Structure formats: C-alpha cells, structure tokens
Amino acid sequence: MDPRALKATSVTAAEASDEDVAEPHALQITAASSNPKMFTLPWEKPLATWPKELLANLPRGISRHVVRFVHVGDEIYAMKEITSRVAAHEYELLRRLQKLELPTVTPIAVVTGRHTREGEPLESILVTKQLKFSLPYRALFAGNLRPDTVDRLIDALAVLMVRLHLSGFYWGDVSLSNVLFLRDADAFSAFLVDAETGALYTSLTEGQRNYDMDLARTNIIGELMDLSSGKLLPDEVDEVEVGDRLIERYESLWGALTDQEDFGPDEMWKIEKRVNKLNDLGFDVDELEVKTADDGKRVLVRPRVVDAGYASRKLLRLTGLDVQENQARRLLNDLDAYRASTWRDGEELEIVATDWMREVFEPVVRMIPKEYRSKIEPAQFFHEVLQNRWYMAEKAGHDVSTAVAASDYIKHNLPKYNIDSKALAEINADADSGVVDDSSTYNEPAEGISDEENANVADTVGSDNDDVDSIGRGDYSVLGDGLGNLGATQTTSDDFHLDADSDVPEDIWPTQPDPATAAAHNTNDKAVNDDGTGTDAAQKGADAAANDAGDSDDDGYDPAEYDQDAAVWSH
C-alpha cells in the first residue's frame, strides 16, 4: 500500500468484534483539526432536531442517514449521524484517501459518546468539511444546464473511478448520490463524499474493479430513471445508454493509463507521444517501464502514472491559484495568449504570470457581485467570462473587451447559479426521503415547530424543511431491459460470493442467494436498494440494521483509539 496512506493515521485495526467495541460514556470528539466552536454545538440532541439558526440551507444529496450542514464558527461542516463503528471506519478511510491526494471531502472529526440530557444514547456523528461550490447531482438538474449535462457528469465520475481504482480503493457503493460535483470549465470534477462501504488495498484485482463498475452502472441507471420520473431529465436521455457510457469511458481511460504498447526500435518518438497524451488527459507520468521484447524487434512501454492534475499543478506553481484541471488549462491558455499579445515570449514565464494575475485575472474576478461570491469559483467565473467574450465578439464581428464581456455575463448568465428557495426545499425534502435510520433519532419535536407540523416530522426530517412536502422517489427496483443479471445478486444477506470465475477474494463479498431466493427478491416490486429506494418499511429496517452493523471484513477500527496527530476533546 502507498506509504502516504499508511501514515495517514496511527489507529490500528482492533481484533474485537462489534459487541466488544465500547461506546464512550462521555462525549468524545476525535478531530483532525481543532475548532473550539465544536464544543458549543448541541450534541445532546438528535441531529435532525438541531436549532434552525445553526443550519446552513444548502442542497443535500440523498442519504440513508440524517445529514445536515452546520455553521461552526466561520466554517460550514457536513454532519452525518451514523453508528460509532461506521463513523470511525469512514473517518479513518477518508484520512487515508486525503493523504493520497484523491478527490474526496475532507474529514474533520468523529463525535462519539452522545447522550440526551435524560441519558438516552444517540448515534455518533461523522463531521466533514463542506466542499465549497460543490453540488449534488439533483441540485444540478434543478438549474438551467446544457442538454449534455448527464454525459459530462458521467465523464467526471469515470475519471474519479479510475483515480480511486489506480490507488487501490474499492468503493462498493458507487452512485451519483455518493458524489459531489464541481464545475470545471466546460466539464465537471467529481469528489467522493461517502466511503462507508469502501476499503483500501495495495491494488485491486480485475474482478474487484469490474464489480465496482457493474454496481455503479446499475445504481446510476436507477438514479437517472428517478430523475426522469420527476421530469428533471431531458426526454432524449436514454438512461441505460448513459450507464453503458460510464463503462466505456472508464475502460477507455483505464486502458490509456495502464496498457502496454509495442513500438519498433525506430519508433521511439511514439514514447513522447504517449506521455503527451497522458498529460493531455491530466495525468503525470512518474516513470516509464521500457524493455525489449523476446524477439528483439519490438520495444514494450508501460507508463507509471502518479496522479491527475498536470495542468493544475503547473498553474499553482506559476500563480498560486489552486483550481480544477480543466479550469487550469483554460487559464494557462489565456496566460499564453497574454504573453504573446504583449510580445514577451522571451521572458521567464513566472514573471509574465505575475503580471497576468495583476492585470488580467484579478480585475475580472473582483467584478463578481457580493451575493454570488459563495456560489461560483473565481476561476470558473473567469473561464465563463472569456467564453462569453468569444461569443460576443463572434456575434459583433470585432473584438470585445473583457470588462464589457464580464458585465454582460453578470447581467444575463450569472443568475443561473441561483437555486430558488422552493427548489432547494424540494431537493432537501427529497434527500431526506432516503433516510432509513431508526425513527427515534429524528422523531423528537424540533424547536420552533408547531405540534401539527411535528406530526409529520418523519416525512420532512429536520427543522430546515418546515412546510415542505416530500417528493416521492420513483420506484426503480425493476430497471428494465439492458441491465443484465446484476439484479440477481441483490440480497439482504450479509454473506454471498461471486461466480467461480471471478478473481475477487470471496471473503470480501456477501454470499449469493440461492436461485429461489433471488427470484423472489427480483419479483418483489417493493425491494429496497442500498440507496434507500422503495417503500417496504420492514425491508428498510433490515437494510438499516445491516448497514449499521458493518461488513464482516471490517478492519475493526476502535473508536476509543485516535490519531496521534489529531486533537481529542472530552466533555
């Protein structure tokens, strides 16, 4: 395993079973960064009943657990109520992924030992930092987006999956709901937001990768069908075709990064071409494995890719701007254009970049209205202004100044970043419809809500959803033609294995059900998938219990232990 991941935490796997892991008797906050405002939060209350003034009214993705965005001093944290064992496992795993510089949310703390004032135990809370400017996929479709938005999201997810798999991370619960998206010039960047079911290995087998991607395909087709049932998806989008596109894009990118190529001894120039292609995809090459074939007539070349972010690291070095990869490419192109237009090709690029920042980039981003500064990244704003300038110049038949293009963009295009209050309320109500936690965690009366409203609090979980009707989620337990036989492997059992031809270690997976059980499961039109869809209450309870229990191969993370480089506060 990558040494960076091994050094991410000092916590070692405990050998104890679930029953042996003791819940702290007093509140304990294990944190990777110290924020004294954490002490002031009402940990003695279920998360769904926290006072409205603490909550940040931001769009949330669908989750099996109660999730809220909370103001903690000057920062906003995402808080998820889960069992202590799962919270500790996910916290440790996110820490490791951060050390590997993978695109994930940043873990902040695990809060255990929570009790009401009457002494009743409450679930633990995993705290992560809000990924600024990011949105869940349902919020993106609530806005005025281009028709090819689905394809761009799928492309971003394919890049994320390749990066995770290259690092040895098996996800086990891939879906659009477990990803946050950032606009990245004309594309999107995807960030992992839920790692409950994940595991980090030295490397993944082909069977592990294929299973992860098959699951991703199934879940994404279902989520798109859900969007379609809510009239949020363009009619021309074929959900199954989109699922197939994810597999195609993943396999294409995986091959470009890992395949071995054959060259003739007189074709060594192709090695540089291969490296340039990988750089264009946004990946750095650490070294090339070059060897001569047994026949002596061919040269075999296999690259060792270290990480994505080729352009973004170059821009960071030149300007100090830390942006997404496609944004970095666009800004670097504008920097090159500025260098040429000022006849400074002979000067050091670092000096030219300093002047470009002062004379071009900073004046433009200072034009962002105050009310939009928390909604659009400066680099994204700059990119879209440049794009608008090009459109305006083409229409006018002559050059248009950047200031004029920025003013026009602010007036006509920037408002698309707003999500109106009604749409936001509907998104969050829909997000809460997937919660399958024990109702006792969110059925207590919420502060500031009337008795009549509290009667329906289970439907609109949380005090920030007052007077909002939940949107019914489409039943897509039967996904239709084109899904293959993936549904036959769904089961509520904790143990199943894949077919004998798979090279996946059997102890990773639950046992596949017998044909009769699988058939009964597939004909049940109220089957509840892992993402919380369906309406069968008993099945929901069983799934919730299974999720909270954790996998049998869990690393046994003991929440009583903590990272040496983390602050531990007890109260």
C-alpha positions as CSV (number, residue, x, y, z in Angstrom):
1,M,0.0,0.0,0.0
2,D,1.1,3.6,-0.7
3,P,3.3,4.7,2.3
4,R,1.3,8.0,2.4
5,A,-1.9,6.1,3.2
6,L,-0.1,4.1,5.9
7,K,1.0,7.2,7.6
8,A,-2.4,8.8,7.4
9,T,-3.4,7.6,10.9
10,S,-1.9,5.9,13.9
11,V,-5.1,3.9,14.5
12,T,-4.6,0.2,14.2
13,A,-7.3,-2.3,13.5
14,A,-8.8,-3.8,16.6
15,E,-9.4,-7.5,16.8
16,A,-12.5,-7.1,18.8
17,S,-15.9,-7.9,17.5
18,D,-18.7,-5.4,17.2
19,E,-20.0,-6.3,20.6
20,D,-16.6,-5.7,22.2
21,V,-16.3,-2.1,21.0
22,A,-17.4,0.0,23.9
23,E,-19.2,3.3,23.4
24,P,-17.6,6.1,25.4
25,H,-19.6,7.1,28.5
26,A,-18.9,10.8,27.9
27,L,-18.8,12.9,24.8
28,Q,-15.6,12.5,22.9
29,I,-14.6,14.4,19.8
30,T,-11.7,13.0,17.8
31,A,-10.7,15.7,15.3
32,A,-8.1,16.2,12.7
33,S,-8.3,20.0,13.3
34,S,-9.2,21.9,16.3
35,N,-12.2,24.3,16.2
36,P,-13.3,25.4,19.7
37,K,-16.8,26.1,18.3
38,M,-17.3,22.4,18.2
39,F,-17.9,22.5,21.9
40,T,-20.8,24.8,21.6
41,L,-22.9,22.5,19.4
42,P,-26.0,20.7,20.9
43,W,-24.5,17.2,20.8
44,E,-27.2,16.0,23.3
45,K,-29.9,16.4,20.6
46,P,-30.7,14.2,17.6
47,L,-29.1,15.9,14.6
48,A,-32.5,16.4,12.8
49,T,-33.8,18.5,15.7
50,W,-30.9,20.9,15.9
51,P,-31.9,24.6,16.1
52,K,-32.5,26.2,12.7
53,E,-30.1,29.1,13.3
54,L,-27.2,26.6,13.3
55,L,-28.0,25.1,9.9
56,A,-26.7,26.2,6.5
57,N,-29.5,25.9,4.0
58,L,-27.5,24.2,1.3
59,P,-28.7,21.4,-1.1
60,R,-28.1,17.9,0.2
61,G,-27.8,14.6,-1.6
62,I,-29.9,11.6,-0.9
63,S,-28.5,9.6,2.0
64,R,-29.6,6.7,4.2
65,H,-28.7,8.7,7.2
66,V,-29.6,12.1,8.7
67,V,-27.3,14.7,7.2
68,R,-27.1,18.4,7.9
69,F,-24.8,21.3,7.0
70,V,-23.9,23.2,10.2
71,H,-22.3,26.6,10.8
72,V,-19.3,26.0,13.1
73,G,-17.7,29.4,13.6
74,D,-16.7,30.8,10.2
75,E,-16.8,27.3,8.6
76,I,-19.6,25.0,7.4
77,Y,-19.4,21.3,8.2
78,A,-21.4,18.4,6.9
79,M,-22.6,16.2,9.7
80,K,-23.8,12.6,9.3
81,E,-25.5,10.6,12.1
82,I,-24.3,7.0,12.0
83,T,-23.1,4.2,14.3
84,S,-19.8,4.8,16.0
85,R,-18.1,1.9,14.3
86,V,-19.1,3.0,10.8
87,A,-18.2,6.6,11.6
88,A,-14.7,5.6,12.8
89,H,-14.2,3.4,9.8
90,E,-15.2,6.2,7.3
91,Y,-13.2,8.8,9.2
92,E,-10.0,6.7,9.0
93,L,-10.6,5.8,5.4
94,L,-11.2,9.4,4.3
95,R,-8.0,10.4,6.1
96,R,-6.0,7.9,4.1
97,L,-7.6,9.0,0.8
98,Q,-6.7,12.6,1.7
99,K,-3.1,11.6,2.2
100,L,-3.2,10.0,-1.3
101,E,-4.4,13.4,-2.6
102,L,-7.5,11.8,-4.1
103,P,-10.7,13.9,-4.7
104,T,-12.7,13.4,-1.5
105,V,-14.4,15.5,1.1
106,T,-12.1,16.5,4.0
107,P,-12.7,14.6,7.3
108,I,-12.9,16.8,10.3
109,A,-14.0,14.7,13.3
110,V,-15.8,11.8,14.8
111,V,-18.1,12.5,17.7
112,T,-19.0,9.6,19.9
113,G,-20.5,9.1,23.4
114,R,-23.5,11.2,22.6
115,H,-26.4,11.1,25.0
116,T,-29.6,13.0,25.6
117,R,-30.0,15.0,28.8
118,E,-32.1,12.1,30.0
119,G,-29.2,9.7,29.4
120,E,-30.5,8.0,26.3
121,P,-27.7,7.1,23.8
122,L,-27.6,8.8,20.5
123,E,-25.8,7.8,17.3
124,S,-22.3,9.1,16.6
125,I,-21.6,11.8,14.1
126,L,-19.1,12.0,11.3
127,V,-18.0,15.5,10.5
128,T,-16.6,16.5,7.2
129,K,-15.8,19.9,5.7
130,Q,-18.3,21.3,3.2
131,L,-16.8,21.2,-0.3
132,K,-17.2,24.8,-1.3
133,F,-19.1,25.5,-4.6
134,S,-20.0,21.8,-5.0
135,L,-23.5,20.5,-5.6
136,P,-25.2,17.1,-5.5
137,Y,-26.4,15.8,-8.9
138,R,-30.1,16.5,-8.2
139,A,-29.3,20.2,-7.5
140,L,-27.5,20.5,-10.8
141,F,-30.6,19.3,-12.7
142,A,-32.7,21.8,-10.8
143,G,-30.9,24.6,-12.7
144,N,-30.7,25.6,-16.3
145,L,-28.0,23.3,-17.6
146,R,-26.9,22.2,-21.1
147,P,-28.5,19.1,-22.6
148,D,-25.3,17.2,-22.4
149,T,-25.0,17.6,-18.6
150,V,-25.6,13.9,-18.0
151,D,-22.7,13.0,-20.3
152,R,-20.4,15.5,-18.6
153,L,-21.3,14.1,-15.1
154,I,-20.6,10.6,-16.3
155,D,-17.3,11.6,-17.7
156,A,-16.3,13.1,-14.4
157,L,-17.4,10.0,-12.5
158,A,-15.3,7.8,-14.8
159,V,-12.2,9.9,-14.1
160,L,-12.9,9.7,-10.4
161,M,-13.4,5.9,-10.5
162,V,-10.1,5.4,-12.5
163,R,-8.2,7.5,-10.0
164,L,-9.6,5.6,-7.0
165,H,-9.0,2.2,-8.5
166,L,-5.4,3.1,-9.5
167,S,-4.8,3.9,-5.8
168,G,-6.3,0.6,-4.7
169,F,-9.6,1.9,-3.4
170,Y,-12.6,-0.3,-3.7
171,W,-15.8,1.7,-3.2
172,G,-18.6,-0.8,-3.0
173,D,-21.4,1.8,-3.2
174,V,-20.8,3.8,-6.3
175,S,-23.7,6.1,-7.3
176,L,-24.4,9.7,-8.2
177,S,-25.8,10.2,-4.8
178,N,-22.4,9.5,-3.2
179,V,-20.6,12.1,-5.3
180,L,-20.4,15.9,-5.2
181,F,-19.7,17.8,-8.4
182,L,-17.7,20.9,-9.0
183,R,-17.9,22.9,-12.3
184,D,-14.6,22.6,-14.1
185,A,-14.6,25.0,-17.1
186,D,-16.9,23.2,-19.6
187,A,-16.8,19.9,-17.7
188,F,-17.2,18.7,-14.1
189,S,-15.0,17.3,-11.4
190,A,-16.3,14.6,-9.2
191,F,-15.5,14.1,-5.5
192,L,-16.2,11.1,-3.3
193,V,-18.5,12.0,-0.4
194,D,-19.4,8.7,1.2
195,A,-16.9,6.0,2.0
196,E,-18.9,3.8,4.4
197,T,-18.5,0.7,2.3
198,G,-15.0,1.4,1.0
199,A,-11.8,-0.4,1.5
200,L,-8.2,0.4,0.6
201,Y,-5.9,-2.3,-0.8
202,T,-2.4,-2.3,-2.3
203,S,-4.0,-2.9,-5.6
204,L,-7.4,-4.1,-7.0
205,T,-8.0,-7.2,-9.0
206,E,-9.8,-7.1,-12.3
207,G,-12.8,-8.7,-10.6
208,Q,-13.0,-6.0,-7.9
209,R,-12.9,-3.3,-10.5
210,N,-15.5,-4.9,-12.7
211,Y,-17.8,-5.5,-9.7
212,D,-17.5,-1.8,-8.6
213,M,-18.3,-0.6,-12.1
214,D,-21.2,-3.0,-12.6
215,L,-22.7,-1.7,-9.4
216,A,-22.1,1.9,-10.5
217,R,-23.9,1.2,-13.8
218,T,-26.9,-0.3,-12.0
219,N,-27.2,2.5,-9.5
220,I,-26.8,5.3,-12.0
221,I,-29.4,3.9,-14.4
222,G,-31.8,3.8,-11.4
223,E,-31.0,7.3,-10.3
224,L,-31.5,8.7,-13.8
225,M,-34.8,6.9,-14.1
226,D,-35.7,8.6,-10.8
227,L,-34.8,11.9,-12.3
228,S,-36.9,11.1,-15.4
229,S,-39.9,10.3,-13.3
230,G,-39.6,13.7,-11.7
231,K,-39.4,15.4,-15.1
232,L,-35.9,16.6,-14.3
233,L,-34.2,14.7,-17.1
234,P,-34.4,15.7,-20.8
235,D,-36.7,13.3,-22.7
236,E,-33.9,12.4,-25.2
237,V,-31.7,10.9,-22.5
238,D,-31.5,7.1,-22.6
239,E,-30.8,6.0,-19.0
240,V,-29.4,2.6,-20.0
241,E,-27.2,4.1,-22.7
242,V,-25.8,6.6,-20.1
243,G,-24.9,3.6,-17.8
244,D,-23.1,1.9,-20.7
245,R,-21.3,5.2,-21.4
246,L,-19.8,5.1,-17.9
247,I,-18.3,1.7,-18.5
248,E,-17.0,2.7,-21.9
249,R,-15.4,5.9,-20.7
250,Y,-13.9,4.1,-17.7
251,E,-12.4,1.3,-19.8
252,S,-11.0,3.7,-22.3
253,L,-9.3,5.9,-19.7
254,W,-8.1,2.8,-17.7
255,G,-6.5,1.4,-20.9
256,A,-4.9,4.7,-21.8
257,L,-3.3,4.9,-18.4
258,T,-2.3,1.2,-17.9
259,D,-2.0,-0.6,-21.2
260,Q,1.4,-1.7,-22.5
261,E,2.3,-0.5,-26.0
262,D,4.6,-2.1,-28.6
263,F,7.0,0.1,-30.6
264,G,9.6,-0.7,-33.2
265,P,13.2,0.2,-32.4
266,D,13.0,3.1,-34.9
267,E,9.7,4.4,-33.5
268,M,10.9,5.8,-30.1
269,W,9.2,9.1,-30.9
270,K,6.0,7.4,-30.1
271,I,7.0,7.2,-26.4
272,E,6.9,11.0,-26.2
273,K,3.6,10.9,-28.0
274,R,2.3,8.5,-25.3
275,V,3.5,10.8,-22.5
276,N,1.9,13.9,-24.1
277,K,-1.4,12.0,-24.5
278,L,-1.4,11.2,-20.8
279,N,-0.5,14.8,-19.9
280,D,-3.5,15.9,-22.1
281,L,-5.7,13.6,-20.0
282,G,-4.5,15.5,-16.9
283,F,-2.1,12.8,-15.6
284,D,1.5,13.0,-14.6
285,V,3.9,10.2,-15.6
286,D,6.4,9.3,-12.9
287,E,8.4,6.8,-14.9
288,L,8.2,4.5,-18.0
289,E,9.0,0.8,-17.9
290,V,10.8,0.2,-21.2
291,K,12.0,-3.2,-22.2
292,T,12.9,-5.1,-25.4
293,A,10.6,-8.0,-26.4
294,D,12.0,-11.5,-26.6
295,D,12.2,-11.3,-30.4
296,G,14.4,-8.2,-30.1
297,K,12.3,-6.4,-32.8
298,R,9.9,-4.6,-30.5
299,V,10.1,-2.2,-27.5
300,L,7.5,-2.6,-24.8
301,V,6.5,0.5,-22.9
302,R,4.3,0.8,-19.9
303,P,3.8,4.1,-18.1
304,R,3.6,4.6,-14.3
305,V,1.0,7.2,-13.7
306,V,1.4,9.0,-10.4
307,D,-1.6,11.3,-10.2
308,A,-4.0,13.6,-12.0
309,G,-3.6,17.3,-12.0
310,Y,-0.8,18.1,-14.5
311,A,-2.2,21.5,-15.6
312,S,-3.5,22.5,-12.1
313,R,-0.1,21.9,-10.5
314,K,1.6,23.9,-13.2
315,L,-0.8,26.8,-12.7
316,L,-0.4,26.5,-8.9
317,R,3.4,26.8,-9.3
318,L,3.1,29.9,-11.6
319,T,0.3,31.8,-9.9
320,G,-0.6,30.2,-6.6
321,L,-4.2,29.5,-8.0
322,D,-5.5,26.2,-6.8
323,V,-8.2,25.2,-9.3
324,Q,-9.6,22.2,-11.1
325,E,-7.8,20.6,-14.1
326,N,-9.9,22.0,-17.0
327,Q,-10.1,25.4,-15.4
328,A,-6.3,25.4,-15.1
329,R,-5.9,24.5,-18.8
330,R,-8.2,27.4,-19.8
331,L,-6.3,29.9,-17.5
332,L,-2.9,28.6,-18.9
333,N,-4.2,29.2,-22.4
334,D,-5.2,32.7,-21.6
335,L,-1.8,33.3,-19.9
336,D,-0.1,32.1,-23.1
337,A,-2.3,34.5,-25.2
338,Y,-1.4,37.3,-22.8
339,R,2.3,36.5,-23.2
340,A,2.1,36.5,-27.0
341,S,0.0,39.7,-27.2
342,T,2.5,41.6,-25.0
343,W,5.5,40.4,-27.0
344,R,7.1,38.8,-24.0
345,D,7.9,35.3,-25.4
346,G,11.5,35.7,-24.4
347,E,10.7,36.5,-20.7
348,E,10.5,34.0,-17.8
349,L,7.0,32.6,-17.6
350,E,6.9,33.1,-13.9
351,I,7.4,36.9,-14.3
352,V,4.7,37.0,-17.1
353,A,2.3,35.0,-14.9
354,T,2.7,37.6,-12.1
355,D,1.7,40.4,-14.4
356,W,-1.1,38.4,-15.9
357,M,-2.6,37.9,-12.4
358,R,-2.4,41.6,-11.6
359,E,-3.5,43.0,-14.9
360,V,-6.0,40.4,-16.2
361,F,-7.2,37.8,-13.7
362,E,-7.7,39.8,-10.6
363,P,-9.6,42.7,-12.1
364,V,-12.1,40.3,-13.7
365,V,-12.8,38.3,-10.5
366,R,-13.2,41.4,-8.5
367,M,-16.3,42.1,-10.6
368,I,-18.2,39.1,-9.1
369,P,-21.2,40.6,-7.2
370,K,-21.0,40.0,-3.4
371,E,-24.1,37.8,-3.4
372,Y,-22.5,35.4,-5.8
373,R,-19.1,35.0,-4.2
374,S,-20.2,31.9,-2.3
375,K,-21.8,30.3,-5.4
376,I,-19.2,30.4,-8.2
377,E,-15.4,29.9,-8.0
378,P,-13.3,32.8,-9.3
379,A,-11.6,30.5,-11.8
380,Q,-14.9,29.3,-13.1
381,F,-16.2,32.9,-13.4
382,F,-13.1,33.9,-15.3
383,H,-13.5,31.0,-17.7
384,E,-17.1,31.7,-18.4
385,V,-16.4,35.4,-18.9
386,L,-13.8,34.5,-21.5
387,Q,-16.3,32.2,-23.2
388,N,-18.9,34.9,-23.2
389,R,-16.3,37.3,-24.7
390,W,-15.7,35.0,-27.5
391,Y,-19.5,34.6,-28.2
392,M,-20.0,38.3,-28.1
393,A,-17.0,39.0,-30.5
394,E,-18.2,36.4,-32.9
395,K,-21.7,38.0,-33.0
396,A,-20.4,41.6,-33.2
397,G,-17.7,40.8,-35.8
398,H,-15.0,42.5,-33.8
399,D,-13.1,42.2,-30.5
400,V,-15.0,42.9,-27.2
401,S,-13.2,44.0,-24.1
402,T,-13.1,41.7,-21.1
403,A,-14.8,44.3,-18.9
404,V,-17.7,44.5,-21.3
405,A,-18.0,40.7,-21.5
406,A,-17.9,40.4,-17.7
407,S,-20.7,43.0,-17.3
408,D,-22.8,41.2,-19.9
409,Y,-22.2,37.8,-18.3
410,I,-23.1,39.1,-14.8
411,K,-26.4,40.5,-16.1
412,H,-27.5,37.7,-18.3
413,N,-25.8,34.4,-17.3
414,L,-24.7,34.6,-13.6
415,P,-28.3,34.3,-12.2
416,K,-28.3,30.6,-13.4
417,Y,-26.2,29.8,-10.3
418,N,-29.1,30.7,-8.1
419,I,-31.3,27.9,-6.7
420,D,-34.7,29.4,-5.7
421,S,-35.9,28.6,-2.2
422,K,-38.8,26.4,-3.4
423,A,-36.4,24.2,-5.5
424,L,-33.9,24.0,-2.6
425,A,-36.6,22.9,-0.2
426,E,-37.8,20.2,-2.6
427,I,-34.2,18.9,-3.1
428,N,-33.6,18.6,0.7
429,A,-37.0,17.1,1.3
430,D,-36.3,14.5,-1.4
431,A,-32.8,13.9,0.1
432,D,-34.4,13.1,3.5
433,S,-36.9,10.7,1.9
434,G,-34.0,8.2,1.6
435,V,-33.2,8.2,5.3
436,V,-33.6,4.7,6.9
437,D,-32.2,5.4,10.3
438,D,-34.1,4.5,13.5
439,S,-37.0,6.9,13.7
440,S,-36.2,7.6,17.3
441,T,-33.2,9.7,16.0
442,Y,-35.4,12.2,14.4
443,N,-39.0,11.9,15.7
444,E,-38.4,14.2,18.7
445,P,-40.1,17.6,18.4
446,A,-38.0,20.1,16.6
447,E,-37.5,23.5,18.1
448,G,-39.7,26.3,16.7
449,I,-42.2,23.9,15.0
450,S,-45.8,23.6,15.9
451,D,-47.4,20.3,17.2
452,E,-49.2,19.9,13.9
453,E,-46.0,20.2,11.9
454,N,-44.2,17.9,14.3
455,A,-46.8,15.2,13.5
456,N,-45.2,14.9,10.1
457,V,-41.6,15.4,11.1
458,A,-40.6,11.9,10.0
459,D,-41.6,12.8,6.4
460,T,-39.7,16.1,6.3
461,V,-36.8,15.2,8.5
462,G,-35.1,18.2,10.1
463,S,-36.1,21.6,11.2
464,D,-35.0,23.2,8.0
465,N,-37.7,21.5,6.0
466,D,-40.8,23.1,7.6
467,D,-43.9,23.1,5.4
468,V,-42.1,21.2,2.6
469,D,-43.9,18.2,1.0
470,S,-41.6,15.3,0.3
471,I,-41.2,14.5,-3.3
472,G,-42.0,10.8,-4.0
473,R,-39.0,9.0,-5.4
474,G,-39.6,6.8,-8.4
475,D,-39.7,3.1,-7.8
476,Y,-36.9,1.7,-9.9
477,S,-36.4,-1.7,-8.3
478,V,-37.0,-3.2,-11.8
479,L,-34.8,-1.2,-14.1
480,G,-36.0,-2.7,-17.4
481,D,-34.1,-4.1,-20.3
482,G,-30.4,-3.7,-20.6
483,L,-29.3,-4.2,-17.0
484,G,-28.1,-7.8,-17.5
485,N,-28.3,-10.1,-14.5
486,L,-27.0,-7.7,-11.9
487,G,-30.3,-7.7,-10.0
488,A,-29.9,-11.4,-9.3
489,T,-27.0,-10.7,-6.9
490,Q,-29.0,-8.3,-4.7
491,T,-29.7,-9.7,-1.3
492,T,-30.1,-8.7,2.3
493,S,-27.8,-11.5,3.4
494,D,-24.5,-10.5,4.9
495,D,-22.6,-13.2,3.1
496,F,-22.5,-14.0,-0.6
497,H,-19.8,-14.8,-3.2
498,L,-19.4,-14.1,-6.8
499,D,-19.2,-16.7,-9.6
500,A,-16.3,-19.2,-9.6
501,D,-14.6,-17.4,-12.5
502,S,-14.2,-14.2,-10.5
503,D,-10.7,-13.4,-9.1
504,V,-12.2,-11.4,-6.3
505,P,-11.4,-12.8,-2.8
506,E,-14.5,-14.5,-1.5
507,D,-14.2,-13.1,2.0
508,I,-14.8,-9.5,0.6
509,W,-18.4,-10.2,-0.5
510,P,-21.6,-11.5,0.9
511,T,-22.9,-14.9,-0.2
512,Q,-25.0,-15.0,-3.4
513,P,-28.6,-16.2,-2.6
514,D,-30.0,-19.4,-3.9
515,P,-32.0,-19.1,-7.2
516,A,-35.3,-19.3,-5.4
517,T,-34.4,-16.5,-3.0
518,A,-33.1,-14.4,-5.9
519,A,-36.2,-14.9,-7.9
520,A,-38.4,-14.0,-5.0
521,H,-36.3,-10.9,-4.4
522,N,-36.5,-9.8,-8.1
523,T,-40.2,-10.1,-8.3
524,N,-40.8,-8.0,-5.2
525,D,-41.8,-4.6,-6.6
526,K,-41.1,-3.0,-3.2
527,A,-37.5,-4.2,-2.9
528,V,-35.3,-1.7,-1.2
529,N,-32.0,-1.0,-2.9
530,D,-29.0,0.1,-0.9
531,D,-29.6,3.7,-1.8
532,G,-32.9,3.7,0.1
533,T,-35.4,3.5,-2.7
534,G,-38.6,1.5,-2.3
535,T,-41.4,1.6,0.3
536,D,-41.3,-1.6,2.3
537,A,-40.8,-0.5,5.9
538,A,-39.8,-3.9,7.2
539,Q,-37.2,-4.2,4.5
540,K,-35.9,-0.7,5.2
541,G,-35.4,-1.7,8.8
542,A,-33.5,-4.8,7.8
543,D,-31.3,-2.9,5.4
544,A,-30.6,-0.2,8.0
545,A,-29.6,-2.8,10.6
546,A,-27.3,-4.5,8.0
547,N,-25.7,-1.2,7.1
548,D,-25.1,-0.1,10.7
549,A,-23.6,-3.5,11.5
550,G,-20.8,-3.0,9.0
551,D,-19.2,-5.7,6.8
552,S,-17.8,-8.9,8.3
553,D,-14.4,-7.9,6.9
554,D,-14.3,-4.5,8.6
555,D,-10.9,-3.6,9.8
556,G,-12.2,-3.4,13.4
557,Y,-11.4,0.2,13.9
558,D,-11.8,1.0,17.6
559,P,-13.4,4.4,18.1
560,A,-11.8,4.6,21.5
561,E,-8.5,5.0,19.8
562,Y,-7.5,8.1,18.0
563,D,-4.9,9.6,15.6
564,Q,-1.7,10.9,17.3
565,D,-1.7,14.0,15.1
566,A,-5.4,14.7,15.9
567,A,-6.9,16.6,18.8
568,V,-9.2,14.7,21.1
569,W,-11.6,16.7,23.2
570,S,-13.7,15.2,26.0
571,H,-16.6,16.8,27.6
